[in-house]
């Protein structure tokens, strides 16, 4: 929730963009548009997932068909704060913040693994879990 008790939601799109909307009792308003959040060879590709940090209204994670996990701060949406494009070998299709630990989140991919991350260092995941099948 934003300070005015509005609800913010994030949406990932087929064209690689991320949209953040605020919802009030009266309206739905586009707050931020991150165009070309996920690209491959200069072309926009699907951003499969986006999920906002429940502990911080300004940060979110996205994942896409470019095999990349990105950390965004919507106060500076022109570029990702951090990213990793080497751990997942296929599209990043699912993700979730830890319910208690504000710096921990997980991502899943077609590459049959779930990775547990710490936003303070995204060079390598804290843990990799092989699932034996694609993760959605």
C-alpha positions in Angstrom: 0.0 0.0 0.0 1.2 3.5 -0.7 1.1 6.2 2.0 -2.3 7.4 0.9 -3.8 3.8 1.4 -3.9 3.4 -2.4 -3.0 0.0 -3.7 -0.2 -0.3 -6.2 0.0 -3.2 -8.6 2.6 -4.2 -11.2 1.9 -5.9 -14.5 4.4 -7.4 -17.0 3.6 -7.4 -20.7 4.2 -9.4 -23.8 6.2 -6.5 -25.3 8.7 -6.5 -22.5 7.4 -3.6 -20.5 6.4 -3.3 -16.9 3.5 -1.1 -15.7 2.9 0.1 -12.2 -0.6 1.3 -11.4 -2.2 2.8 -8.3 -5.8 1.9 -7.5 -8.0 4.2 -5.5 -11.7 4.1 -4.8 -12.2 6.4 -7.7 -9.7 5.4 -10.4 -6.8 3.4 -11.7 -3.8 5.4 -12.7 -0.6 4.5 -14.5 2.3 5.6 -12.2 5.3 4.2 -14.0 6.0 2.6 -17.3 9.3 0.8 -17.7 9.5 0.3 -21.5 11.8 -2.4 -22.9 12.4 -3.9 -19.4 13.5 -7.2 -21.1 15.2 -7.3 -24.5 17.2 -9.8 -26.5 19.5 -8.8 -29.4 17.9 -5.3 -29.2 14.4 -6.5 -29.5 11.7 -6.3 -26.8 10.7 -9.8 -25.6 8.1 -10.9 -23.0 8.5 -9.9 -19.4 6.9 -13.0 -17.9 6.8 -11.9 -14.3 6.9 -8.9 -12.1 6.3 -8.8 -8.3 6.5 -5.9 -5.9 8.4 -6.0 -2.7 5.8 -6.2 0.2 8.3 -4.5 2.5 9.2 -1.6 0.2 6.8 0.2 -2.2 9.7 1.2 -4.5 11.3 -2.1 -5.4 10.2 -4.9 -7.6 11.6 -7.9 -9.4 11.0 -8.9 -13.0 11.9 -11.9 -15.1 11.6 -12.5 -18.8 12.3 -14.7 -21.8 15.8 -13.2 -21.9 16.7 -15.5 -18.9 17.3 -12.4 -16.8 16.2 -11.6 -13.2 16.1 -7.8 -12.6 15.7 -5.7 -9.5 14.0 -2.3 -10.1 13.6 0.8 -8.1 10.6 2.7 -9.5 12.0 6.0 -8.4 14.7 5.5 -11.1 12.9 3.3 -13.7 15.3 4.1 -16.6 17.5 1.1 -15.7 17.5 -1.9 -13.4 19.3 -1.5 -10.1 20.8 -5.0 -10.4 20.3 -8.0 -12.6 21.5 -11.5 -13.3 21.4 -13.1 -16.8 23.7 -16.0 -16.2 22.0 -18.2 -13.6 18.8 -19.2 -15.4 19.3 -20.8 -18.8 15.7 -20.3 -19.9 12.9 -17.9 -19.4 12.2 -16.7 -15.8 8.5 -17.5 -15.3 7.7 -17.3 -11.6 8.8 -15.5 -8.5 7.9 -14.6 -4.9 9.2 -12.5 -2.0 9.9 -14.2 1.2 7.0 -13.6 3.6 9.2 -12.5 6.5 12.7 -11.7 5.3 12.7 -8.4 3.3 15.8 -9.0 1.2 15.0 -12.6 0.1 13.1 -13.7 -2.9 12.9 -16.8 -5.2 12.6 -17.2 -9.0 11.6 -20.2 -11.1 12.3 -20.9 -14.7 11.7 -23.3 -17.6 15.2 -24.5 -16.9 13.8 -26.7 -14.1 15.2 -24.8 -11.2 14.1 -22.5 -8.4 16.7 -20.0 -7.2 16.7 -18.2 -3.8 18.2 -14.7 -4.0 19.3 -11.9 -1.7 18.8 -8.5 -3.3 21.9 -7.2 -1.6 24.1 -9.4 -3.9 22.5 -10.8 -7.1 25.7 -12.2 -8.6 24.8 -15.7 -7.5 21.7 -17.1 -5.8 21.9 -18.3 -2.2 20.5 -21.6 -3.3 19.5 -23.5 -6.4 16.8 -26.2 -6.3 16.4 -28.6 -9.1 12.7 -29.4 -9.7 12.8 -32.0 -12.4 10.4 -29.9 -14.6 9.8 -26.4 -15.7 8.6 -23.9 -13.1 5.6 -21.7 -13.6 
